[in-house]
Amino acid sequence: MANKDELKAAKKAERAAKRAKGKQTRSQMWQAFKLQKGRDKKLIPYMALGFFGPVLLLLVIGLLIGGFSAWIMPILGVLIGVMVAMWIFSQRLQNSFYDEAEGQAGAASWALENMRSGVGTVWHVTTAAQANQQLDAVHRVIGNPGVVLVGEGNEGRQMMSREKKALARFLGETPIYEIMAGSGEGQVPVKKLQREMLRFPRNYNKDEANKLASRVESMERIRDARSQLPKGPLPKGGMNQAGMNRRARRAQERQQRRG
């Protein structure tokens, strides 16, 4: 009986957590909608067009077919219209964020961290694999193309070149691509960064890309460990293990003779 009560209480708590999470999500979406509506005057007209377009189209199709379709088609149109309107909202909200982030330090890292892996597609993102005090940085992305280095800032290109040389020594023939994020000549705007990443050839499948990411992570750990070793020559005799053992045995023998 106790197990049933505990199971019932757990299910009740799970349902309550889901309701609370759903309420929070709806609240966040509403706040985002109000914020976007205030700065995007075309949002409401585009969303209305996205909603009513499928409804009217499927209503006309249903009336032409007649019968049961005259009822089903408009309902299907409402469902499709809601999805289209929400897609328009999410895209315009995302574009607005990208426009505000463009030119700011860290904009490229934010765009890369929001990349999503899909069926057969994987992205391992390491932001600020190389960085300096001026917030210039190189971000490393490992995925189906191989390795993609994304630089940003005044010294991003030079830092990217150094990172590429270091990786090439370890990875051999693995493809390493370079992208310079920014709004200047030869650079890729932040809002188009994900699209540019998808243009690279798919040289590896998902499992191979995961193994490549593990290799690079191992290399990173080794590199970090080496950088933490003390610099300069070792003290004379500092690594003479045999001498240390002899001194330890002599000290032990002296203690035994005294005893």
C-alpha positions, -999 to +999 in steps of 0.1 A: +000+000+000+029+023+009+045+017-025+012+026-043+009+058-023+045+068-030+040+060-067+009+081-068+026+110-050+056+108-074+033+110-104+014+139-089+046+157-082+058+150-118+025+164-133+028+195-111+064+200-122+053+197-159+025+222-154+049+246-136+074+243-164+048+248-191+034+278-173+069+293-171+076+286-208+043+303-218+051+332-196+086+336-212+071+333-247+045+360-239+072+383-225+094+377-256+064+384-278+056+417-261+092+428-263+095+418-300+062+434-309+074+467-295+105+469-316+093+450-347+063+467-364+060+440-391+057+411-366+019+412-362+011+416-400+035+388-409+022+365-382-014+372-393-005+364-429+012+332-418-019+322-398-048+332-421-030+321-453-032+284-447-067+287-431-082+304-461-064+282-486-075+249-471-110+263-465-113+270-503-099+235-511-124+220-486-154+238-502-143+227-537-140+191-527-171+192-506-185+167-481-165+158-451-134+177-464-153+210-460-150+205-422-116+189-419-097+212-442-103+244-422-094+227-389-062+214-406-056+250-419-058+264-383-032+239-370-009+247-399-015+284-395-005+283-358+027+265-366+036+290-395+028+320-373+050+306-344+078+299-369+076+335-382+078+348-346+108+326-337+127+336-369+121+373-364+130+371-328+162+353-336+171+377-363+165+406-339+189+390-314+216+386-341+212+422-352+218+434-317+247+410-311+265+419-344+298+437-337+298+429-300+326+407-285+314+372-280+287+374-306+302+345-326+304+322-296+268+329-288+257+319-323+278+288-323+265+276-289+230+278-303+238+254-331+217+222-329+227+187-338+202+168-358+198+133-373+232+123-385+246+158-377+267+167-347+285+198-335+310+199-306+316+236-298+345+249-277+342+286-273+374+307-268+398+279-275+423+308-279+416+342-265+434+374-253+426+403-230+410+423-258+384+396-262+397+385-296+390+348-298+391+316-318+363+292-313+366+255-323+338+235-337+342+198-345+315+181-366+307+164-398+331+186-419+360+179-395+374+209-376+361+245-382+379+274-365+359+306-361+378+338-353+365+371-342+382+404-332+412+423-345+437+395-338+413+366-345+429+357-379+464+355-365+452+335-335+433+312-358+464+305-379+484+295-348+456+272-336+453+256-371+491+248-371+489+233-336+459+211-346+475+201-379+505+187-362+483+164-341+455+156-365+474+151-397+452+150-428+420+160-409+402+188-428+405+221-409+384+250-421+385+287-412+358+313-408+363+349-398+332+363-381+323+399-385+308+425-408+340+434-427+352+424-461+358+386-463+340+381-430+308+362-423+280+381-404+270+364-371+234+358-383+248+338-413+274+319-393+253+287-389+243+287-425+280+290-435+289+260-413+264+239-431+280+246-465+311+227-456+313+191-470+302+162-447+336+144-445+326+124-414+295+106-401+283+113-366+303+085-349+335+095-367+329+132-357+324+121-320+357+102-321+375+131-336+362+154-309+375+129-282+409+130-298+410+168-298+398+169-262+427+145-252+452+167-270+438+197-251+442+180-218+478+171-226+485+207-238+470+221-206+490+197-184+523+207-201+515+244-197+513+239-159+547+222-155+573+245-139+596+262-163+635+262-162+661+235-155+655+210-127+676+213-095+708+192-097+700+157-085+664+165-082+652+135-102+679+111-089+656+084-075+685+060-067+702+086-045+670+093-027+665+056-020+701+053-007+696+082+017+664+067+030+680+033+036+709+049+055+685+069+077+666+038+085+698+018+094+709+046+118+676+045+136+679+007+140+714+010+154+703+036+179+674+013+189 
